[in-house]
Structures are given as structure tokens and as C-alpha cells.
Amino acid sequence: MSGPSLFQTHMGQRFYEGTMPALVRELKRLNDNMERLVAMAEQLAGQKEASIGEPVQSTTTTGTEP
């Protein structure tokens, strides 16, 4: 293939200087959110194990009347 390499083009520079760092930031953000979600799921699972045999209180108010 002849011509400039990707990093030598304007579009290539935009990709390496803008798009790739943005992708890395979003992947880090996704990973952080997944870690929080797993921690919450583990905490919820621990609460459910501790309350086996106890009735579960509903947290929604849909369909309830005063």
C-alpha cells in the first residue's frame, strides 16, 4: 500500500489523539460502574441470605391504596 500511514494523516491524528483517549476513559468508567454494580449485588445477596425465612418488604407503591 502506498501513501502515508494512518498516524500521518489528519484523520489518523484525530483517532489517536481524540478517539482513542475517549474510548479508554469510557472503558474505565464502564469498569468502575461494573465494580460498583457487583459490590451492590454481593451486598444484596448477603442481605437476602441473612433474612432467609423472613418476609420481604416491597419497596414499590404501585397498586397500593391508602
PDB file with SEQRES, HELIX, SHEET and CRYST1 records, atoms N, CA, C and O in Angstrom:
SEQRES   1 A   66  MET SER GLY PRO SER LEU PHE GLN THR HIS MET GLY GLN          
SEQRES   2 A   66  ARG PHE TYR GLU GLY THR MET PRO ALA LEU VAL ARG GLU          
SEQRES   3 A   66  LEU LYS ARG LEU ASN ASP ASN MET GLU ARG LEU VAL ALA          
SEQRES   4 A   66  MET ALA GLU GLN LEU ALA GLY GLN LYS GLU ALA SER ILE          
SEQRES   5 A   66  GLY GLU PRO VAL GLN SER THR THR THR THR GLY THR GLU          
SEQRES   6 A   66  PRO                                                          
HELIX    1 AA1 LEU A    6  GLN A    8  5                                   3    
HELIX    2 AA2 HIS A   10  ARG A   14  1                                   5    
HELIX    3 AA3 PHE A   15  THR A   19  3                                   5    
HELIX    4 AA4 MET A   20  ALA A   50  1                                  31    
CRYST1    1.000    1.000    1.000  90.00  90.00  90.00 P 1           1          
ATOM      1  N   MET A   1       0.846  -1.164   0.000  1.00  0.00           N  
ATOM      2  CA  MET A   1       0.000   0.000   0.000  1.00  0.00           C  
ATOM      3  C   MET A   1       0.902   1.241   0.000  1.00  0.00           C  
ATOM      4  O   MET A   1       1.845   1.331   0.785  1.00  0.00           O  
ATOM      5  N   SER A   2       0.612   2.156  -0.854  1.00  0.00           N  
ATOM      6  CA  SER A   2       1.409   3.379  -0.923  1.00  0.00           C  
ATOM      7  C   SER A   2       0.676   4.515  -0.230  1.00  0.00           C  
ATOM      8  O   SER A   2      -0.521   4.421   0.041  1.00  0.00           O  
ATOM      9  N   GLY A   3       1.393   5.577   0.053  1.00  0.00           N  
ATOM     10  CA  GLY A   3       0.789   6.730   0.717  1.00  0.00           C  
ATOM     11  C   GLY A   3       1.168   6.760   2.176  1.00  0.00           C  
ATOM     12  O   GLY A   3       1.890   5.888   2.661  1.00  0.00           O  
ATOM     13  N   PRO A   4       0.677   7.770   2.877  1.00  0.00           N  
ATOM     14  CA  PRO A   4       1.043   7.931   4.286  1.00  0.00           C  
ATOM     15  C   PRO A   4       0.385   6.856   5.167  1.00  0.00           C  
ATOM     16  O   PRO A   4      -0.664   6.307   4.830  1.00  0.00           O  
ATOM     17  N   SER A   5       1.025   6.582   6.284  1.00  0.00           N  
ATOM     18  CA  SER A   5       0.439   5.684   7.274  1.00  0.00           C  
ATOM     19  C   SER A   5      -0.699   6.415   7.981  1.00  0.00           C  
ATOM     20  O   SER A   5      -0.807   7.639   7.917  1.00  0.00           O  
ATOM     21  N   LEU A   6      -1.535   5.645   8.648  1.00  0.00           N  
ATOM     22  CA  LEU A   6      -2.702   6.236   9.318  1.00  0.00           C  
ATOM     23  C   LEU A   6      -2.297   7.351  10.281  1.00  0.00           C  
ATOM     24  O   LEU A   6      -2.911   8.418  10.280  1.00  0.00           O  
ATOM     25  N   PHE A   7      -1.279   7.118  11.097  1.00  0.00           N  
ATOM     26  CA  PHE A   7      -0.890   8.131  12.084  1.00  0.00           C  
ATOM     27  C   PHE A   7      -0.353   9.401  11.435  1.00  0.00           C  
ATOM     28  O   PHE A   7      -0.239  10.430  12.102  1.00  0.00           O  
ATOM     29  N   GLN A   8      -0.028   9.350  10.163  1.00  0.00           N  
ATOM     30  CA  GLN A   8       0.489  10.521   9.470  1.00  0.00           C  
ATOM     31  C   GLN A   8      -0.621  11.363   8.832  1.00  0.00           C  
ATOM     32  O   GLN A   8      -0.352  12.453   8.326  1.00  0.00           O  
ATOM     33  N   THR A   9      -1.849  10.876   8.852  1.00  0.00           N  
ATOM     34  CA  THR A   9      -2.957  11.617   8.249  1.00  0.00           C  
ATOM     35  C   THR A   9      -3.699  12.425   9.313  1.00  0.00           C  
ATOM     36  O   THR A   9      -3.562  12.167  10.509  1.00  0.00           O  
ATOM     37  N   HIS A  10      -4.474  13.391   8.873  1.00  0.00           N  
ATOM     38  CA  HIS A  10      -5.276  14.200   9.795  1.00  0.00           C  
ATOM     39  C   HIS A  10      -6.275  13.319  10.537  1.00  0.00           C  
ATOM     40  O   HIS A  10      -6.429  13.440  11.753  1.00  0.00           O  
ATOM     41  N   MET A  11      -6.948  12.440   9.814  1.00  0.00           N  
ATOM     42  CA  MET A  11      -7.923  11.540  10.451  1.00  0.00           C  
ATOM     43  C   MET A  11      -7.226  10.607  11.434  1.00  0.00           C  
ATOM     44  O   MET A  11      -7.769  10.327  12.503  1.00  0.00           O  
ATOM     45  N   GLY A  12      -6.054  10.130  11.098  1.00  0.00           N  
ATOM     46  CA  GLY A  12      -5.301   9.261  11.995  1.00  0.00           C  
ATOM     47  C   GLY A  12      -4.894   9.985  13.267  1.00  0.00           C  
ATOM     48  O   GLY A  12      -4.969   9.422  14.359  1.00  0.00           O  
ATOM     49  N   GLN A  13      -4.466  11.227  13.130  1.00  0.00           N  
ATOM     50  CA  GLN A  13      -4.102  12.011  14.307  1.00  0.00           C  
ATOM     51  C   GLN A  13      -5.316  12.239  15.202  1.00  0.00           C  
ATOM     52  O   GLN A  13      -5.213  12.153  16.425  1.00  0.00           O  
ATOM     53  N   ARG A  14      -6.460  12.527  14.599  1.00  0.00           N  
ATOM     54  CA  ARG A  14      -7.690  12.702  15.382  1.00  0.00           C  
ATOM     55  C   ARG A  14      -8.040  11.412  16.112  1.00  0.00           C  
ATOM     56  O   ARG A  14      -8.466  11.435  17.266  1.00  0.00           O  
ATOM     57  N   PHE A  15      -7.855  10.280  15.421  1.00  0.00           N  
ATOM     58  CA  PHE A  15      -8.152   8.989  16.028  1.00  0.00           C  
ATOM     59  C   PHE A  15      -7.255   8.740  17.239  1.00  0.00           C  
ATOM     60  O   PHE A  15      -7.748   8.403  18.316  1.00  0.00           O  
ATOM     61  N   TYR A  16      -5.959   8.900  17.073  1.00  0.00           N  
ATOM     62  CA  TYR A  16      -5.010   8.616  18.149  1.00  0.00           C  
ATOM     63  C   TYR A  16      -5.039   9.653  19.263  1.00  0.00           C  
ATOM     64  O   TYR A  16      -4.802   9.309  20.421  1.00  0.00           O  
ATOM     65  N   GLU A  17      -5.321  10.902  18.948  1.00  0.00           N  
ATOM     66  CA  GLU A  17      -5.288  11.962  19.955  1.00  0.00           C  
ATOM     67  C   GLU A  17      -6.650  12.230  20.594  1.00  0.00           C  
ATOM     68  O   GLU A  17      -6.719  12.776  21.695  1.00  0.00           O  
ATOM     69  N   GLY A  18      -7.718  11.856  19.922  1.00  0.00           N  
ATOM     70  CA  GLY A  18      -9.048  12.156  20.452  1.00  0.00           C  
ATOM     71  C   GLY A  18      -9.898  10.922  20.705  1.00  0.00           C  
ATOM     72  O   GLY A  18     -10.385  10.709  21.816  1.00  0.00           O  
ATOM     73  N   THR A  19     -10.073  10.116  19.678  1.00  0.00           N  
ATOM     74  CA  THR A  19     -10.976   8.977  19.779  1.00  0.00           C  
ATOM     75  C   THR A  19     -10.450   7.920  20.751  1.00  0.00           C  
ATOM     76  O   THR A  19     -11.193   7.452  21.614  1.00  0.00           O  
ATOM     77  N   MET A  20      -9.194   7.547  20.623  1.00  0.00           N  
ATOM     78  CA  MET A  20      -8.643   6.504  21.498  1.00  0.00           C  
ATOM     79  C   MET A  20      -8.653   6.925  22.968  1.00  0.00           C  
ATOM     80  O   MET A  20      -9.083   6.131  23.804  1.00  0.00           O  
ATOM     81  N   PRO A  21      -8.208   8.116  23.324  1.00  0.00           N  
ATOM     82  CA  PRO A  21      -8.292   8.505  24.745  1.00  0.00           C  
ATOM     83  C   PRO A  21      -9.738   8.525  25.266  1.00  0.00           C  
ATOM     84  O   PRO A  21      -9.989   8.167  26.417  1.00  0.00           O  
ATOM     85  N   ALA A  22     -10.678   8.941  24.421  1.00  0.00           N  
ATOM     86  CA  ALA A  22     -12.085   8.949  24.826  1.00  0.00           C  
ATOM     87  C   ALA A  22     -12.578   7.524  25.058  1.00  0.00           C  
ATOM     88  O   ALA A  22     -13.314   7.270  26.012  1.00  0.00           O  
ATOM     89  N   LEU A  23     -12.183   6.604  24.204  1.00  0.00           N  
ATOM     90  CA  LEU A  23     -12.563   5.206  24.386  1.00  0.00           C  
ATOM     91  C   LEU A  23     -11.991   4.642  25.677  1.00  0.00           C  
ATOM     92  O   LEU A  23     -12.677   3.918  26.400  1.00  0.00           O  
ATOM     93  N   VAL A  24     -10.757   4.965  25.964  1.00  0.00           N  
ATOM     94  CA  VAL A  24     -10.130   4.486  27.200  1.00  0.00           C  
ATOM     95  C   VAL A  24     -10.853   5.049  28.417  1.00  0.00           C  
ATOM     96  O   VAL A  24     -11.091   4.325  29.384  1.00  0.00           O  
ATOM     97  N   ARG A  25     -11.205   6.338  28.380  1.00  0.00           N  
ATOM     98  CA  ARG A  25     -11.944   6.940  29.503  1.00  0.00           C  
ATOM     99  C   ARG A  25     -13.281   6.249  29.702  1.00  0.00           C  
ATOM    100  O   ARG A  25     -13.673   5.960  30.832  1.00  0.00           O  
ATOM    101  N   GLU A  26     -13.989   5.980  28.599  1.00  0.00           N  
ATOM    102  CA  GLU A  26     -15.293   5.324  28.711  1.00  0.00           C  
ATOM    103  C   GLU A  26     -15.165   3.888  29.200  1.00  0.00           C  
ATOM    104  O   GLU A  26     -16.015   3.420  29.957  1.00  0.00           O  
ATOM    105  N   LEU A  27     -14.128   3.187  28.788  1.00  0.00           N  
ATOM    106  CA  LEU A  27     -13.905   1.835  29.288  1.00  0.00           C  
ATOM    107  C   LEU A  27     -13.607   1.855  30.782  1.00  0.00           C  
ATOM    108  O   LEU A  27     -14.078   0.987  31.517  1.00  0.00           O  
ATOM    109  N   LYS A  28     -12.836   2.825  31.236  1.00  0.00           N  
ATOM    110  CA  LYS A  28     -12.549   2.954  32.665  1.00  0.00           C  
ATOM    111  C   LYS A  28     -13.837   3.244  33.425  1.00  0.00           C  
ATOM    112  O   LYS A  28     -14.087   2.670  34.485  1.00  0.00           O  
ATOM    113  N   ARG A  29     -14.647   4.133  32.878  1.00  0.00           N  
ATOM    114  CA  ARG A  29     -15.927   4.465  33.517  1.00  0.00           C  
ATOM    115  C   ARG A  29     -16.839   3.239  33.588  1.00  0.00           C  
ATOM    116  O   ARG A  29     -17.490   2.997  34.604  1.00  0.00           O  
ATOM    117  N   LEU A  30     -16.877   2.477  32.505  1.00  0.00           N  
ATOM    118  CA  LEU A  30     -17.675   1.250  32.479  1.00  0.00           C  
ATOM    119  C   LEU A  30     -17.174   0.265  33.523  1.00  0.00           C  
ATOM    120  O   LEU A  30     -17.974  -0.345  34.232  1.00  0.00           O  
ATOM    121  N   ASN A  31     -15.867   0.103  33.625  1.00  0.00           N  
ATOM    122  CA  ASN A  31     -15.292  -0.807  34.603  1.00  0.00           C  
ATOM    123  C   ASN A  31     -15.625  -0.361  36.025  1.00  0.00           C  
ATOM    124  O   ASN A  31     -15.981  -1.187  36.865  1.00  0.00           O  
ATOM    125  N   ASP A  32     -15.514   0.929  36.296  1.00  0.00           N  
ATOM    126  CA  ASP A  32     -15.851   1.450  37.624  1.00  0.00           C  
ATOM    127  C   ASP A  32     -17.312   1.176  37.965  1.00  0.00           C  
ATOM    128  O   ASP A  32     -17.632   0.771  39.083  1.00  0.00           O  
ATOM    129  N   ASN A  33     -18.195   1.398  36.995  1.00  0.00           N  
ATOM    130  CA  ASN A  33     -19.619   1.152  37.221  1.00  0.00           C  
ATOM    131  C   ASN A  33     -19.898  -0.331  37.431  1.00  0.00           C  
ATOM    132  O   ASN A  33     -20.728  -0.692  38.265  1.00  0.00           O  
ATOM    133  N   MET A  34     -19.215  -1.190  36.686  1.00  0.00           N  
ATOM    134  CA  MET A  34     -19.394  -2.637  36.859  1.00  0.00           C  
ATOM    135  C   MET A  34     -18.928  -3.074  38.243  1.00  0.00           C  
ATOM    136  O   MET A  34     -19.575  -3.910  38.875  1.00  0.00           O  
ATOM    137  N   GLU A  35     -17.819  -2.523  38.719  1.00  0.00           N  
ATOM    138  CA  GLU A  35     -17.338  -2.858  40.056  1.00  0.00           C  
ATOM    139  C   GLU A  35     -18.356  -2.441  41.114  1.00  0.00           C  
ATOM    140  O   GLU A  35     -18.608  -3.186  42.061  1.00  0.00           O  
ATOM    141  N   ARG A  36     -18.939  -1.257  40.957  1.00  0.00           N  
ATOM    142  CA  ARG A  36     -19.970  -0.802  41.903  1.00  0.00           C  
ATOM    143  C   ARG A  36     -21.194  -1.710  41.848  1.00  0.00           C  
ATOM    144  O   ARG A  36     -21.770  -2.039  42.885  1.00  0.00           O  
ATOM    145  N   LEU A  37     -21.591  -2.113  40.653  1.00  0.00           N  
ATOM    146  CA  LEU A  37     -22.750  -2.982  40.491  1.00  0.00           C  
ATOM    147  C   LEU A  37     -22.518  -4.339  41.136  1.00  0.00           C  
ATOM    148  O   LEU A  37     -23.405  -4.866  41.808  1.00  0.00           O  
ATOM    149  N   VAL A  38     -21.338  -4.909  40.940  1.00  0.00           N  
ATOM    150  CA  VAL A  38     -21.010  -6.200  41.549  1.00  0.00           C  
ATOM    151  C   VAL A  38     -21.002  -6.080  43.070  1.00  0.00           C  
ATOM    152  O   VAL A  38     -21.513  -6.961  43.762  1.00  0.00           O  
ATOM    153  N   ALA A  39     -20.434  -5.008  43.590  1.00  0.00           N  
ATOM    154  CA  ALA A  39     -20.406  -4.808  45.042  1.00  0.00           C  
ATOM    155  C   ALA A  39     -21.824  -4.706  45.598  1.00  0.00           C  
ATOM    156  O   ALA A  39     -22.126  -5.273  46.649  1.00  0.00           O  
ATOM    157  N   MET A  40     -22.688  -3.985  44.895  1.00  0.00           N  
ATOM    158  CA  MET A  40     -24.075  -3.858  45.353  1.00  0.00           C  
ATOM    159  C   MET A  40     -24.797  -5.196  45.275  1.00  0.00           C  
ATOM    160  O   MET A  40     -25.575  -5.530  46.168  1.00  0.00           O  
ATOM    161  N   ALA A  41     -24.550  -5.964  44.222  1.00  0.00           N  
ATOM    162  CA  ALA A  41     -25.183  -7.274  44.074  1.00  0.00           C  
ATOM    163  C   ALA A  41     -24.724  -8.221  45.178  1.00  0.00           C  
ATOM    164  O   ALA A  41     -25.525  -8.978  45.727  1.00  0.00           O  
ATOM    165  N   GLU A  42     -23.433  -8.178  45.502  1.00  0.00           N  
ATOM    166  CA  GLU A  42     -22.922  -9.021  46.585  1.00  0.00           C  
ATOM    167  C   GLU A  42     -23.522  -8.611  47.921  1.00  0.00           C  
ATOM    168  O   GLU A  42     -23.857  -9.463  48.744  1.00  0.00           O  
ATOM    169  N   GLN A  43     -23.658  -7.312  48.137  1.00  0.00           N  
ATOM    170  CA  GLN A  43     -24.263  -6.820  49.373  1.00  0.00           C  
ATOM    171  C   GLN A  43     -25.720  -7.258  49.464  1.00  0.00           C  
ATOM    172  O   GLN A  43     -26.175  -7.689  50.524  1.00  0.00           O  
ATOM    173  N   LEU A  44     -26.444  -7.152  48.372  1.00  0.00           N  
ATOM    174  CA  LEU A  44     -27.846  -7.559  48.340  1.00  0.00           C  
ATOM    175  C   LEU A  44     -27.975  -9.060  48.568  1.00  0.00           C  
ATOM    176  O   LEU A  44     -28.873  -9.502  49.284  1.00  0.00           O  
ATOM    177  N   ALA A  45     -27.087  -9.847  47.966  1.00  0.00           N  
ATOM    178  CA  ALA A  45     -27.113 -11.293  48.161  1.00  0.00           C  
ATOM    179  C   ALA A  45     -26.848 -11.632  49.619  1.00  0.00           C  
ATOM    180  O   ALA A  45     -27.465 -12.545  50.168  1.00  0.00           O  
ATOM    181  N   GLY A  46     -25.936 -10.903  50.247  1.00  0.00           N  
ATOM    182  CA  GLY A  46     -25.657 -11.126  51.666  1.00  0.00           C  
ATOM    183  C   GLY A  46     -26.848 -10.794  52.534  1.00  0.00           C  
ATOM    184  O   GLY A  46     -27.111 -11.488  53.515  1.00  0.00           O  
ATOM    185  N   GLN A  47     -27.573  -9.748  52.192  1.00  0.00           N  
ATOM    186  CA  GLN A  47     -28.763  -9.373  52.945  1.00  0.00           C  
ATOM    187  C   GLN A  47     -29.848 -10.425  52.794  1.00  0.00           C  
ATOM    188  O   GLN A  47     -30.550 -10.740  53.755  1.00  0.00           O  
ATOM    189  N   LYS A  48     -29.989 -10.968  51.595  1.00  0.00           N  
ATOM    190  CA  LYS A  48     -31.019 -11.988  51.361  1.00  0.00           C  
ATOM    191  C   LYS A  48     -30.697 -13.259  52.129  1.00  0.00           C  
ATOM    192  O   LYS A  48     -31.602 -13.906  52.658  1.00  0.00           O  
ATOM    193  N   GLU A  49     -29.395 -13.635  52.200  1.00  0.00           N  
ATOM    194  CA  GLU A  49     -29.005 -14.821  52.947  1.00  0.00           C  
ATOM    195  C   GLU A  49     -29.283 -14.635  54.431  1.00  0.00           C  
ATOM    196  O   GLU A  49     -29.685 -15.581  55.109  1.00  0.00           O  
ATOM    197  N   ALA A  50     -29.075 -13.429  54.941  1.00  0.00           N  
ATOM    198  CA  ALA A  50     -29.287 -13.149  56.354  1.00  0.00           C  
ATOM    199  C   ALA A  50     -30.764 -13.148  56.713  1.00  0.00           C  
ATOM    200  O   ALA A  50     -31.121 -13.391  57.865  1.00  0.00           O  
ATOM    201  N   SER A  51     -31.620 -12.879  55.747  1.00  0.00           N  
ATOM    202  CA  SER A  51     -33.046 -12.763  56.048  1.00  0.00           C  
ATOM    203  C   SER A  51     -33.852 -13.935  55.488  1.00  0.00           C  
ATOM    204  O   SER A  51     -35.040 -13.780  55.206  1.00  0.00           O  
ATOM    205  N   ILE A  52     -33.235 -15.091  55.323  1.00  0.00           N  
ATOM    206  CA  ILE A  52     -33.976 -16.261  54.832  1.00  0.00           C  
ATOM    207  C   ILE A  52     -35.042 -16.611  55.859  1.00  0.00           C  
ATOM    208  O   ILE A  52     -34.765 -16.701  57.055  1.00  0.00           O  
ATOM    209  N   GLY A  53     -36.248 -16.805  55.382  1.00  0.00           N  
ATOM    210  CA  GLY A  53     -37.358 -17.127  56.254  1.00  0.00           C  
ATOM    211  C   GLY A  53     -38.144 -15.918  56.699  1.00  0.00           C  
ATOM    212  O   GLY A  53     -39.261 -16.056  57.198  1.00  0.00           O  
ATOM    213  N   GLU A  54     -37.585 -14.740  56.528  1.00  0.00           N  
ATOM    214  CA  GLU A  54     -38.299 -13.524  56.885  1.00  0.00           C  
ATOM    215  C   GLU A  54     -39.029 -12.995  55.658  1.00  0.00           C  
ATOM    216  O   GLU A  54     -38.499 -13.100  54.552  1.00  0.00           O  
ATOM    217  N   PRO A  55     -40.221 -12.431  55.808  1.00  0.00           N  
ATOM    218  CA  PRO A  55     -40.924 -11.872  54.641  1.00  0.00           C  
ATOM    219  C   PRO A  55     -40.168 -10.677  54.067  1.00  0.00           C  
ATOM    220  O   PRO A  55     -39.569  -9.888  54.798  1.00  0.00           O  
ATOM    221  N   VAL A  56     -40.210 -10.565  52.761  1.00  0.00           N  
ATOM    222  CA  VAL A  56     -39.535  -9.473  52.074  1.00  0.00           C  
ATOM    223  C   VAL A  56     -40.501  -8.320  51.918  1.00  0.00           C  
ATOM    224  O   VAL A  56     -41.604  -8.502  51.405  1.00  0.00           O  
ATOM    225  N   GLN A  57     -40.107  -7.138  52.351  1.00  0.00           N  
ATOM    226  CA  GLN A  57     -40.926  -5.947  52.235  1.00  0.00           C  
ATOM    227  C   GLN A  57     -40.812  -5.393  50.826  1.00  0.00           C  
ATOM    228  O   GLN A  57     -39.705  -5.281  50.300  1.00  0.00           O  
ATOM    229  N   SER A  58     -41.927  -5.047  50.203  1.00  0.00           N  
ATOM    230  CA  SER A  58     -41.920  -4.439  48.886  1.00  0.00           C  
ATOM    231  C   SER A  58     -41.518  -2.981  49.008  1.00  0.00           C  
ATOM    232  O   SER A  58     -41.941  -2.286  49.931  1.00  0.00           O  
ATOM    233  N   THR A  59     -40.691  -2.519  48.063  1.00  0.00           N  
ATOM    234  CA  THR A  59     -40.266  -1.124  48.093  1.00  0.00           C  
ATOM    235  C   THR A  59     -41.043  -0.274  47.111  1.00  0.00           C  
ATOM    236  O   THR A  59     -40.812   0.933  47.027  1.00  0.00           O  
ATOM    237  N   THR A  60     -41.955  -0.868  46.372  1.00  0.00           N  
ATOM    238  CA  THR A  60     -42.737  -0.102  45.402  1.00  0.00           C  
ATOM    239  C   THR A  60     -44.100   0.217  46.002  1.00  0.00           C  
ATOM    240  O   THR A  60     -44.584  -0.472  46.900  1.00  0.00           O  
ATOM    241  N   THR A  61     -44.701   1.275  45.485  1.00  0.00           N  
ATOM    242  CA  THR A  61     -46.023   1.673  45.966  1.00  0.00           C  
ATOM    243  C   THR A  61     -47.080   1.484  44.882  1.00  0.00           C  
ATOM    244  O   THR A  61     -48.225   1.901  45.056  1.00  0.00           O  
ATOM    245  N   THR A  62     -46.710   0.863  43.773  1.00  0.00           N  
ATOM    246  CA  THR A  62     -47.645   0.654  42.679  1.00  0.00           C  
ATOM    247  C   THR A  62     -48.737  -0.309  43.109  1.00  0.00           C  
ATOM    248  O   THR A  62     -48.454  -1.402  43.598  1.00  0.00           O  
ATOM    249  N   GLY A  63     -49.969   0.095  42.929  1.00  0.00           N  
ATOM    250  CA  GLY A  63     -51.093  -0.777  43.217  1.00  0.00           C  
ATOM    251  C   GLY A  63     -51.527  -0.775  44.668  1.00  0.00           C  
ATOM    252  O   GLY A  63     -52.447  -1.509  45.029  1.00  0.00           O  
ATOM    253  N   THR A  64     -50.903   0.018  45.501  1.00  0.00           N  
ATOM    254  CA  THR A  64     -51.326   0.086  46.898  1.00  0.00           C  
ATOM    255  C   THR A  64     -52.229   1.281  47.083  1.00  0.00           C  
ATOM    256  O   THR A  64     -52.062   2.318  46.442  1.00  0.00           O  
ATOM    257  N   GLU A  65     -53.183   1.116  47.966  1.00  0.00           N  
ATOM    258  CA  GLU A  65     -54.118   2.195  48.244  1.00  0.00           C  
ATOM    259  C   GLU A  65     -53.996   2.580  49.714  1.00  0.00           C  
ATOM    260  O   GLU A  65     -53.738   1.722  50.559  1.00  0.00           O  
ATOM    261  N   PRO A  66     -54.178   3.850  50.025  1.00  0.00           N  
ATOM    262  CA  PRO A  66     -54.056   4.307  51.425  1.00  0.00           C  
ATOM    263  C   PRO A  66     -55.132   3.758  52.313  1.00  0.00           C  
ATOM    264  O   PRO A  66     -55.157   4.054  53.508  1.00  0.00           O  
TER     265      PRO A  66                                                      
END                                                                             
